[in-house]
Amino acid sequence: MHIHFNLPHLTGKEAHYMYQAVYNGKLSGNGEFTKRCQRFFEEKYGFKKCLLTTSCTDALEMAAILCDIHPGDEVIVPSYTFVSSALAFVRQGAKIVFADSMKRNPNIDAEQIEALITPRTKVIVPVHYAGVACDMDCIMEIAEKHHLLVVEDAAQAIDSYYKGRPLGTIGHLSAFSFHETKNIISGEGGMLGINDERFIRRAEIIWEKGTNRAEFFRGEVNKYGWCDIGSSFLPSEVVAAFLWAQLEAMDDIQGKRKQLWNKYYELLKPLADQGRFRLPDIPEYATNNAHMFYLVCNSLQERTALIKKLKENDILAVFHYLSLHSSEYYKDKHDGRELPECDRYADCLVRLPMYYELNEDDLEKIGKLLAL
Ligand SMILES: *Cc1c(COP(=O)(O)O)cnc(C)c1O
């Protein structure tokens, strides 16, 4: 039996709410379902304001505009991340100053950030890899001291916490993803979280093609027009309706994923104790939202062998990011610093199958193969 790497989980209510959205007669964005989803996040986690977007990449692009990035401004981003964490700022003209990961896990090494700050630095972008929190107290302290903004790339970090505070509510702005590979999905989809009130008005304008349409529909102004730059960042009501079905089932989805994650940990702990590989690291300040179950192998050769062994048994495990600082697009723009931890994760990290429909028999099978 084939074991996938990822399968999108459906709750069963998606089509029902999408049908409702269609027959509500309002198909474009910022309707009832959009408001319901945004309010869910604002009330459950305490964001000042949330805006649904068509992807996390879009939410990061909105954040880059809101941070007022101009050509030559510098933005500190971990090199071990998805392209969008850097790309969104590059589109506004930023120079990316790549930071290394920690030894203990792939998150940005907060203690190395201060040395990267120059008079041109404007933003720090912590990425909560695998939904596990970066050291946010340390990052916020550095940002405050140097008058920088913090944009959390919380694409993988839904319903996860740092010292009891929800991820995405700590930085000035944050971006979430509902791409079908994440815990809560809408196919393609994302959300901008706003925690600093001074960004709310401008964010709404940027969201709707540079117009003050949102204010107009709330009756706050009697006509709407072009006030700023922006784009069409909002998803249709059909997408928001799909997302609503998922949000309603969040506790069930998270519970199932955590159960699988814990089973993996228990099965593989003896092998990790033998030094075969390292298990995921959850620092004492962080929670686990079971977005991903990764292993860190001792070498590229060992990882290749592990992936091959699983593949021969029809099980798909995959590696993850290639270092952005040595990517085809950025290697000539990078300042030449070595980022050894990032390169190590690029060579040695492997992700095991993780999705709602997996069962404990599948995990036992994987555990037995890895023990061979
Ligand atoms: C998935 C992901 C993104 C991109 O999300 P999209 O919704 O596909 O744009 C950005 N950053 C990280 C860390 C991600 O995991």
The ligand as an SDF file (V2000), in Angstrom:
LIG
                    3D

 15 15  0  0  0  0  0  0  0  0999 V2000
    4.1220   27.3800    2.6890 C   0  0  0  0  0  0  0  0  0  0  0  0
    5.0440   28.4570    3.0740 C   0  0  0  0  0  0  0  0  0  0  0  0
    5.0180   29.7260    2.4590 C   0  0  0  0  0  0  0  0  0  0  0  0
    4.1750   30.0320    1.2590 C   0  0  0  0  0  0  0  0  0  0  0  0
    2.8200   29.8730    1.4300 O   0  0  0  0  0  0  0  0  0  0  0  0
    1.8360   30.0720    0.1970 P   0  0  0  0  0  0  0  0  0  0  0  0
    0.4940   30.1360    0.8360 O   0  0  0  0  0  0  0  0  0  0  0  0
    2.0020   28.8640   -0.6800 O   0  0  0  0  0  0  0  0  0  0  0  0
    2.1900   31.3280   -0.4870 O   0  0  0  0  0  0  0  0  0  0  0  0
    5.8540   30.7120    2.9480 C   0  0  0  0  0  0  0  0  0  0  0  0
    6.6970   30.4840    3.9750 N   0  0  0  0  0  0  0  0  0  0  0  0
    6.7720   29.2770    4.5630 C   0  0  0  0  0  0  0  0  0  0  0  0
    7.7200   29.0940    5.7090 C   0  0  0  0  0  0  0  0  0  0  0  0
    5.9650   28.2210    4.1220 C   0  0  0  0  0  0  0  0  0  0  0  0
    6.0540   27.0250    4.7210 O   0  0  0  0  0  0  0  0  0  0  0  0
  1  2  1  0
  2  3  1  0
  2 14  2  0
  3  4  1  0
  3 10  2  0
  4  5  1  0
  5  6  1  0
  6  7  2  0
  6  8  1  0
  6  9  1  0
 10 11  1  0
 11 12  2  0
 12 13  1  0
 12 14  1  0
 14 15  1  0
M  END
$$$$
